[in-house]
């Protein structure tokens, strides 16, 4: 080359050959789609799989043009995918924390290079997400991958995690579940919705280029939520987490009930969220934020506007001026236009007035941004709003009324508060039953903040350190899979039982009372059930009340009255109450140990040991009271943020057969220490230690109704707990059928289920595992100028 005088430096650089790039580079989303001939397959075992003869789905853009098609997986594809994920899980978990962190941080750099392609593809598919947000996710969870073993001890990865989303879910919400699962050492199977499928496949390809082991991430596409159900039923899957609309999430939970795989839901699509404008707010900024939040082309939530009455007229006039000239928002089709027209007409009939940016077209899939002023809280446009550019506006007088309006919805996802009075903002944020509160802002997010919906907005915590524990299990526990039984959910727990009647001709066994509302009492039915002798021996030890649905109702009513006040008590006051309970158990140890010995057949020495362990466990929970706390977190912009653990409310607990006393005080302490009230159902075969403990409760320094004990048939009382709308969490130790019934009947309650009887109640790690199931997290964003 040097001997050729016609060769220039420019020619050398133009003809220089490069080695193969680690990650394929595409100039645009269109180029990537064209590279795949706009027919997308699966991503399994580190490569794209495209098979003939598969049914497909077509993805259209906002203008109705075809973007691409995606294949629908079948049972053979699922088997291959789970097998690949199982192998990938072993390879990924075998790496050190530092090695896993390097891969995730390298992925952040890869996203920086290919960010434009990822952003374009997500926008084209209708699941828009900025590359910067994905880079931030990789950086945050890369650092947690580095610190896992240092800061999270005695926990181990689950194995294969299934992440499923609905068709209308965004890419950010999907990756907020995928990345923490990878950071904790799990492999991930992604079942995306139609809009997130192209971006998921591209990201899986980029992950492999960043050094992720083959099989650590796989992507299967399908026609609907049925694919996620089929993947979850495979015994190789250890955990399922879902994000999207409520209907698909409930269907997923019910279809997988009894399979032994935990399922958590984040139904963040279609929730109703309040924007609360106080008279002390900067109205100009509030108006801009309302227009930006409520009238976006694609929004995941329905906003409801609540304005203080003293500034409502001024606010509406500013809003009218700000909306002038806004273009009509495109709708999905004529069917949505009919829904919007019907909602507006119904609101007007109920007295609402309209503020619109322009006149609505007579027909077509377009509609102007519309504010429904004077909407009533019970109006359908508030309770079940139609999808479209509609914003109901209600007024309030006091901050208490604002909180009432904000909590009116069955959803509890998020709220936006506008005021320059920080005390008012924090007090309102504290009283709203939502998972995220934005002060003088809206819709901001960062992975360092835990995101958890309250009420019907989910059972899953995403983000922050708190969101990592769903992808881990205590090292002392082991996963169990099972097969669903042919259970008739309508008849579960409804079978009548034989009523025990004491034999007065001989020495009559003792009759115990249950404990409801701070008083020992009989059941509402007045019936009793016999307590069998230990080890299945003949004879009856005692009789206890046969409680039912009315007893549970009375217990929940008493718990509901006292729980808000107990939650507001200081942690030190709750600790003192638990210490008094421990002292009371110590003072009654002889009687309680005698009950343990009679019920379980243990020796006097072992029965006394269980009482001693129970006293120590109550002291442990007293010490935990002021250790269960949130933190102040950094925000991307200037300002600060708060992460706050809050009590669930009323918890129903069905207690196990083994270690009846130690298990009971562990469950009681976990609920009470975190600010909850509890309704406990003792073991049907071993209730005496719990009933003997009632004497301790009667003399303890606990508010009446905080702790309730209802005895009777386990299945009947489980059904009553599951069907009660006030109970927010159910902790269950019992049969496989009971676990299956709870998964099917209450998918939106916090469930802690165990049907294998292998719980080690002496293991200290059980404390952290249980208190995390007793709280729900709230994030408060407080930006500054």
Secondary structure as UniProt FT lines:
FT   TURN            2..3
FT   TURN            5..6
FT   HELIX           9..15
FT   HELIX           29..35
FT   TURN            36..38
FT   STRAND          39..40
FT   STRAND          42..44
FT   TURN            45..46
FT   STRAND          47..49
FT   TURN            52..53
FT   STRAND          56..60
FT   TURN            62..63
FT   STRAND          66..71
FT   HELIX           75..94
FT   HELIX           97..125
FT   HELIX           131..151
FT   STRAND          155..157
FT   STRAND          160..165
FT   TURN            167..168
FT   HELIX           171..183
FT   TURN            184..185
FT   STRAND          187..191
FT   TURN            194..196
FT   HELIX           197..209
FT   TURN            210..211
FT   TURN            214..215
FT   STRAND          217..219
FT   HELIX           226..232
FT   TURN            235..236
FT   STRAND          239..245
FT   HELIX           246..255
FT   TURN            256..258
FT   STRAND          262..269
FT   STRAND          271..277
FT   TURN            279..280
FT   HELIX           283..294
FT   STRAND          301..308
FT   HELIX           309..311
FT   HELIX           312..323
FT   TURN            324..325
FT   STRAND          329..330
FT   HELIX           334..349
FT   TURN            350..351
FT   STRAND          353..356
FT   STRAND          366..367
FT   STRAND          370..373
FT   TURN            377..378
FT   HELIX           380..383
FT   STRAND          390..396
FT   HELIX           399..406
FT   STRAND          411..412
FT   STRAND          414..418
FT   HELIX           422..431
FT   STRAND          436..439
FT   TURN            447..448
FT   STRAND          451..452
FT   STRAND          454..455
FT   STRAND          461..462
FT   TURN            464..465
FT   HELIX           466..471
FT   STRAND          472..474
FT   TURN            475..476
FT   TURN            489..493
FT   TURN            504..505
FT   STRAND          510..511
FT   STRAND          514..516
FT   TURN            517..518
FT   STRAND          519..521
FT   TURN            524..525
FT   STRAND          528..532
FT   HELIX           534..536
FT   STRAND          540..545
FT   HELIX           549..568
FT   HELIX           571..587
FT   HELIX           589..600
FT   HELIX           604..624
FT   TURN            625..627
FT   STRAND          631..633
FT   STRAND          639..647
FT   STRAND          650..654
FT   HELIX           660..673
FT   TURN            674..675
FT   STRAND          677..681
FT   HELIX           688..699
FT   TURN            704..705
FT   STRAND          707..709
FT   HELIX           714..723
FT   STRAND          727..733
FT   HELIX           736..745
FT   TURN            747..748
FT   STRAND          750..754
FT   TURN            761..762
FT   HELIX           765..772
FT   STRAND          775..783
//
